[in-house]
Amino acid sequence: MLPVQGTRLARIARILVSNAHQHSRSGLPGGTVRVILDQTLLPLPRLYVTDQGPRKATSPDYPQLNPGASTSGLAVLNHLALSWTPSWTWDGHRIQQTTVEVVLDLS
């Protein structure tokens, strides 16, 4: 991995961890965020960032790009990554955790 690729990867991870702390239960005391870099699918590695789900049980919030917010974290992510996709774990009552999978082009 070249330094410029590492910088882009670090910036993407920082955006997603910051979003997790700001918008999910991961930002509450004792909260956690899991970050995994999967390099088994080179030349398009995947970055997975998982938080502890929305802060409000009544709000099914998940990461979505707001077309009018060109400087939001997800807008910057949209520019830096090849693609990204949110997914979540549902227990029948609330989202338990949200994962954003980012496909990176580090070639």
C-alpha positions as CSV (number, residue, x, y, z in Angstrom):
1,M,0.0,0.0,0.0
2,L,1.4,3.4,-1.0
3,P,1.3,6.3,1.4
4,V,-1.4,8.1,-0.5
5,Q,-3.6,5.0,-0.4
6,G,-3.0,4.7,3.4
7,T,-4.0,8.3,3.8
8,R,-7.2,7.8,1.9
9,L,-8.0,4.6,3.9
10,A,-7.3,6.4,7.2
11,R,-9.5,9.3,6.1
12,I,-12.4,7.0,5.3
13,A,-12.0,5.1,8.6
14,R,-12.0,8.4,10.5
15,I,-15.1,9.6,8.8
16,L,-17.1,6.4,9.6
17,V,-15.9,6.2,13.2
18,S,-16.7,9.9,13.7
19,N,-20.2,9.3,12.2
20,A,-20.7,6.3,14.5
21,H,-19.8,8.3,17.6
22,Q,-22.0,11.2,16.5
23,H,-25.1,9.2,15.4
24,S,-25.2,5.9,17.2
25,R,-25.1,4.3,20.7
26,S,-21.4,3.9,20.1
27,G,-20.9,7.5,21.0
28,L,-22.4,7.0,24.5
29,P,-20.3,6.1,27.5
30,G,-19.0,2.6,27.1
31,G,-19.8,2.5,23.4
32,T,-17.6,0.7,20.8
33,V,-17.0,0.8,17.1
34,R,-15.4,-2.2,15.3
35,V,-13.2,-1.5,12.3
36,I,-12.0,-4.3,10.0
37,L,-9.9,-4.1,6.9
38,D,-10.3,-7.2,4.7
39,Q,-7.5,-7.5,2.2
40,T,-8.4,-11.0,0.9
41,L,-10.1,-9.5,-2.2
42,L,-7.3,-7.5,-3.6
43,P,-7.0,-5.3,-5.6
44,L,-10.4,-4.1,-4.1
45,P,-10.1,-4.5,-0.3
46,R,-13.1,-3.9,1.9
47,L,-13.3,-1.8,5.1
48,Y,-16.1,-2.7,7.5
49,V,-17.1,-0.2,10.3
50,T,-19.7,-1.5,12.7
51,D,-21.4,0.6,15.4
52,Q,-24.0,-0.2,18.1
53,G,-27.1,1.0,16.2
54,P,-29.2,4.2,16.5
55,R,-29.5,6.0,19.8
56,K,-33.3,6.1,19.8
57,A,-35.1,2.7,19.7
58,T,-38.0,4.3,17.8
59,S,-35.8,5.7,15.1
60,P,-34.6,3.2,12.4
61,D,-31.7,5.5,11.4
62,Y,-29.1,4.1,9.0
63,P,-26.4,5.8,7.0
64,Q,-27.8,7.5,3.9
65,L,-26.3,10.1,1.6
66,N,-28.1,13.5,1.6
67,P,-27.7,14.8,-2.0
68,G,-27.7,18.4,-0.8
69,A,-24.9,18.0,1.8
70,S,-21.8,17.9,-0.4
71,T,-19.5,18.4,2.6
72,S,-21.0,15.8,4.9
73,G,-18.9,12.8,6.0
74,L,-20.9,10.4,3.7
75,A,-20.6,12.8,0.8
76,V,-16.8,12.8,1.2
77,L,-16.9,9.0,1.6
78,N,-18.9,8.8,-1.6
79,H,-16.0,10.7,-3.3
80,L,-13.2,8.7,-1.8
81,A,-14.5,5.1,-2.0
82,L,-15.3,3.0,-5.0
83,S,-18.7,2.1,-3.3
84,W,-20.2,1.8,0.1
85,T,-23.2,0.0,1.4
86,P,-24.9,0.1,4.9
87,S,-26.5,-3.0,6.5
88,W,-27.9,-3.6,9.9
89,T,-28.8,-6.3,12.4
90,W,-32.5,-6.2,13.4
91,D,-33.8,-8.1,16.5
92,G,-37.5,-7.5,15.8
93,H,-37.7,-4.4,17.9
94,R,-34.7,-2.2,17.0
95,I,-31.5,-2.0,15.0
96,Q,-28.8,-3.6,17.1
97,Q,-25.8,-2.6,15.0
98,T,-25.1,-0.9,11.7
99,T,-22.2,-1.9,9.4
100,V,-20.9,0.2,6.5
101,E,-19.0,-1.9,4.0
102,V,-16.6,0.3,1.9
103,V,-15.0,-1.1,-1.3
104,L,-11.7,0.6,-1.9
105,D,-9.6,0.9,-5.0
106,L,-6.1,1.0,-3.8
107,S,-4.4,0.2,-7.1
